[in-house]
Amino acid sequence: MLPAGECWLERLRLAKTLGFDFVEMSVDETDERLSRLDWSREQ
């Protein structure tokens, strides 16, 4: 699992550095991630 705090560009670079050819993305249904659906434009 890649670090949650990194931007996508950094995650992709890390995956390449670790020898991976791709990054698989999936929907994370944790409360922390789902709460972002209710963020205002300012957030």
Backbone as JSON Lines, residues from 0, in Angstrom:
{"i":0,"aa":"M","n":[0.85,-1.17,0.0],"ca":[0.0,0.0,0.0],"c":[0.9,1.24,0.0]}
{"i":1,"aa":"L","n":[0.59,2.19,-0.84],"ca":[1.36,3.43,-0.92],"c":[0.89,4.41,0.15]}
{"i":2,"aa":"P","n":[1.77,5.3,0.58],"ca":[1.4,6.27,1.62],"c":[0.22,7.14,1.22]}
{"i":3,"aa":"A","n":[-0.72,7.35,2.13],"ca":[-1.92,8.13,1.84],"c":[-1.64,9.62,1.71]}
{"i":4,"aa":"G","n":[-0.6,10.12,2.36],"ca":[-0.34,11.55,2.36],"c":[0.35,12.09,1.12]}
{"i":5,"aa":"E","n":[0.84,11.21,0.27],"ca":[1.6,11.65,-0.9],"c":[0.66,12.03,-2.05]}
{"i":6,"aa":"C","n":[1.11,12.95,-2.91],"ca":[0.34,13.28,-4.11],"c":[0.49,12.12,-5.09]}
{"i":7,"aa":"W","n":[-0.36,12.07,-6.09],"ca":[-0.34,10.95,-7.03],"c":[0.97,10.86,-7.8]}
{"i":8,"aa":"L","n":[1.55,11.99,-8.14],"ca":[2.83,11.96,-8.86],"c":[3.9,11.28,-8.01]}
{"i":9,"aa":"E","n":[3.94,11.6,-6.73],"ca":[4.92,10.97,-5.84],"c":[4.62,9.48,-5.65]}
{"i":10,"aa":"R","n":[3.36,9.13,-5.58],"ca":[3.01,7.71,-5.45],"c":[3.46,6.93,-6.68]}
{"i":11,"aa":"L","n":[3.23,7.51,-7.86],"ca":[3.64,6.84,-9.1],"c":[5.16,6.71,-9.18]}
{"i":12,"aa":"R","n":[5.86,7.74,-8.79],"ca":[7.33,7.69,-8.78],"c":[7.83,6.61,-7.82]}
{"i":13,"aa":"L","n":[7.22,6.55,-6.64],"ca":[7.61,5.54,-5.66],"c":[7.36,4.14,-6.2]}
{"i":14,"aa":"A","n":[6.22,3.92,-6.82],"ca":[5.91,2.61,-7.39],"c":[6.96,2.22,-8.43]}
{"i":15,"aa":"K","n":[7.35,3.15,-9.28],"ca":[8.37,2.88,-10.3],"c":[9.71,2.56,-9.64]}
{"i":16,"aa":"T","n":[10.07,3.33,-8.63],"ca":[11.32,3.1,-7.91],"c":[11.34,1.71,-7.28]}
{"i":17,"aa":"L","n":[10.19,1.25,-6.82],"ca":[10.08,-0.07,-6.19],"c":[10.0,-1.2,-7.21]}
{"i":18,"aa":"G","n":[10.01,-0.85,-8.51],"ca":[10.03,-1.87,-9.56],"c":[8.68,-2.25,-10.13]}
{"i":19,"aa":"F","n":[7.63,-1.49,-9.81],"ca":[6.31,-1.79,-10.34],"c":[6.09,-1.07,-11.66]}
{"i":20,"aa":"D","n":[5.29,-1.69,-12.55],"ca":[4.98,-1.11,-13.85],"c":[3.66,-0.33,-13.84]}
{"i":21,"aa":"F","n":[2.85,-0.52,-12.81],"ca":[1.55,0.15,-12.75],"c":[1.11,0.28,-11.3]}
{"i":22,"aa":"V","n":[0.09,1.1,-11.09],"ca":[-0.52,1.28,-9.78],"c":[-2.0,0.98,-9.93]}
{"i":23,"aa":"E","n":[-2.51,0.08,-9.11],"ca":[-3.93,-0.25,-9.13],"c":[-4.65,0.66,-8.14]}
{"i":24,"aa":"M","n":[-5.74,1.27,-8.6],"ca":[-6.52,2.15,-7.73],"c":[-7.87,1.51,-7.44]}
{"i":25,"aa":"S","n":[-8.35,1.7,-6.23],"ca":[-9.67,1.21,-5.86],"c":[-10.34,2.23,-4.94]}
{"i":26,"aa":"V","n":[-11.65,2.12,-4.81],"ca":[-12.4,3.01,-3.94],"c":[-12.19,2.56,-2.5]}
{"i":27,"aa":"D","n":[-11.82,3.49,-1.65],"ca":[-11.6,3.2,-0.24],"c":[-12.81,3.7,0.53]}
{"i":28,"aa":"E","n":[-13.49,2.82,1.2],"ca":[-14.72,3.18,1.9],"c":[-14.52,3.45,3.38]}
{"i":29,"aa":"T","n":[-13.32,3.84,3.78],"ca":[-13.12,4.18,5.19],"c":[-13.84,5.49,5.49]}
{"i":30,"aa":"D","n":[-14.19,5.71,6.74],"ca":[-14.88,6.95,7.12],"c":[-14.07,8.18,6.74]}
{"i":31,"aa":"E","n":[-12.74,8.11,6.92],"ca":[-11.87,9.24,6.57],"c":[-11.99,9.6,5.09]}
{"i":32,"aa":"R","n":[-11.95,8.61,4.23],"ca":[-12.03,8.87,2.79],"c":[-13.44,9.29,2.37]}
{"i":33,"aa":"L","n":[-14.45,8.63,2.92],"ca":[-15.82,8.97,2.55],"c":[-16.2,10.38,2.99]}
{"i":34,"aa":"S","n":[-15.62,10.85,4.09],"ca":[-15.96,12.19,4.57],"c":[-15.55,13.27,3.57]}
{"i":35,"aa":"R","n":[-14.58,12.97,2.71],"ca":[-14.15,13.96,1.71],"c":[-15.23,14.24,0.68]}
{"i":36,"aa":"L","n":[-16.2,13.36,0.54],"ca":[-17.29,13.6,-0.4],"c":[-18.16,14.77,0.04]}
{"i":37,"aa":"D","n":[-18.1,15.11,1.32],"ca":[-18.91,16.21,1.86],"c":[-18.12,17.51,2.03]}
{"i":38,"aa":"W","n":[-16.89,17.55,1.54],"ca":[-16.08,18.76,1.67],"c":[-16.67,19.9,0.86]}
{"i":39,"aa":"S","n":[-16.45,21.1,1.35],"ca":[-16.85,22.29,0.59],"c":[-15.79,22.57,-0.47]}
{"i":40,"aa":"R","n":[-16.06,23.49,-1.38],"ca":[-15.08,23.85,-2.42],"c":[-13.79,24.38,-1.82]}
{"i":41,"aa":"E","n":[-13.9,25.09,-0.69],"ca":[-12.72,25.66,-0.05],"c":[-11.77,24.59,0.5]}
{"i":42,"aa":"Q","n":[-12.33,23.46,0.91],"ca":[-11.51,22.39,1.48],"c":[-10.75,21.7,0.37]}
